[in-house]
């Protein structure tokens, strides 16, 4: 069975990272990597595999270049 690409936890949208981990320690290690990069994570167990869902809120948008002429 293919995991859902998108899931909602507490009304917030998370995206599956595309990996099905065979063990909790492997998933937890990857989870730590994501959290170090300022991602929010959710780890679930489904069909004897561990799935990691992530999200990151954009806090600042940097726009480069000139403003288009009106």
Secondary structure as UniProt FT lines:
FT   STRAND          6..9
FT   TURN            10..11
FT   STRAND          12..21
FT   HELIX           24..36
FT   TURN            37..38
FT   STRAND          40..46
FT   TURN            47..48
FT   STRAND          49..55
//
